């Protein structure tokens, strides 16, 4: 029974994907998440990875059952705020290291700040997806 449901679900998603691709607009929000997982399911199926395919089908069903664009947007906004806080912390740590004058510590803190800024940019980019 699950196999039939999964097959039907995959077929419906494929049809939806084909229709969406003809519209020439990139998918966003939950639709983009569904498409991403569906693509991963197809890759797992192509490689004969039944365990991964099963896990991805469960994840897909959870997205279908629970994902809302508004909820996803709130999660992503919260992630951006968290990353902004981390950047602020890293800047303070860098300033402290600069005050100490220790080159090795300054270099380390600059690297950590750069990583935090990269994570923030990635989180901001997800807001528009």
C-alpha positions in Angstrom: 0.0 0.0 0.0 2.8 2.4 0.9 4.6 1.6 -2.4 1.5 2.5 -4.4 1.0 5.7 -2.4 4.7 6.6 -2.8 4.5 5.9 -6.5 1.4 8.0 -6.9 2.9 10.8 -4.9 6.1 10.7 -7.0 4.0 10.8 -10.2 2.0 13.7 -9.0 5.1 15.6 -8.0 6.7 14.9 -11.3 3.6 16.2 -13.2 3.6 19.3 -10.9 7.3 19.8 -11.6 6.8 19.5 -15.4 4.0 22.1 -15.2 6.0 24.4 -13.0 9.0 24.2 -15.3 6.9 25.3 -18.2 5.9 28.4 -16.2 9.6 29.4 -16.3 9.4 30.7 -12.7 11.7 29.3 -10.1 10.0 27.5 -7.3 10.1 29.0 -3.9 9.2 28.1 -0.3 7.6 24.7 0.3 7.3 24.0 -3.4 11.1 24.3 -3.8 11.7 22.1 -0.8 9.4 19.4 -2.2 11.1 19.6 -5.6 14.6 19.3 -4.0 13.5 16.2 -2.0 11.9 14.8 -5.1 15.1 15.2 -7.1 17.0 13.5 -4.3 14.5 10.6 -4.4 15.0 10.2 -8.1 18.8 10.1 -7.6 18.5 7.5 -4.8 16.2 5.5 -7.0 18.7 5.7 -9.9 21.5 4.5 -7.7 19.4 1.7 -6.2 19.6 3.1 -2.7 16.3 1.9 -1.3 17.0 2.9 2.3 17.8 6.5 1.3 14.8 6.5 -1.0 12.5 5.4 1.9 13.9 8.1 4.2 13.5 10.8 1.6 9.9 9.7 0.9 9.2 10.1 4.6 10.8 13.5 4.5 8.7 14.4 1.5 5.5 13.3 3.2 6.4 15.5 6.2 7.0 18.5 3.9 3.6 17.9 2.2 1.8 17.4 5.6 3.4 20.2 7.6 5.3 22.8 5.5 3.7 26.2 4.9 5.3 29.0 3.1 4.6 31.3 6.1 6.1 28.9 8.6 9.2 28.3 6.4 9.7 32.1 6.0 9.5 32.5 9.8 12.1 29.7 10.3 14.4 31.3 7.8 14.0 34.8 9.4 14.9 33.3 12.8 17.9 31.7 11.2 19.0 35.0 9.8 18.7 36.7 13.2 20.7 33.9 14.8 23.4 34.3 12.2 23.4 38.1 12.7 23.9 37.6 16.4 26.8 35.2 15.7 28.4 37.8 13.4 28.1 40.4 16.1 29.8 38.1 18.6 32.6 37.3 16.2 33.2 41.0 15.6 33.4 41.6 19.4 35.9 38.7 19.7 38.0 40.1 16.8 38.1 43.6 18.5 39.2 41.9 21.8 41.9 40.0 19.9 43.0 43.2 18.1 43.3 44.9 21.5 45.5 42.1 22.8 47.8 42.6 19.8 48.4 38.9 19.3 48.7 38.3 15.6 47.8 34.6 15.7 44.7 35.3 17.7 43.7 38.1 15.4 44.1 35.9 12.3 42.0 33.2 14.0 39.2 35.6 14.9 39.2 37.1 11.4 38.7 33.7 9.9 35.9 32.9 12.3 34.2 36.2 11.5 34.5 35.6 7.8 32.9 32.1 8.2 30.1 33.6 10.3 29.5 36.3 7.6 29.4 33.6 4.9 26.8 31.7 6.9 24.8 34.9 7.3 24.8 35.5 3.6 23.7 32.0 2.9 20.8 32.3 5.4 19.8 35.6 3.8 19.9 34.0 0.3 17.5 31.3 1.6 14.9 33.9 2.5 14.3 34.5 -1.2 14.0 30.8 -2.0 
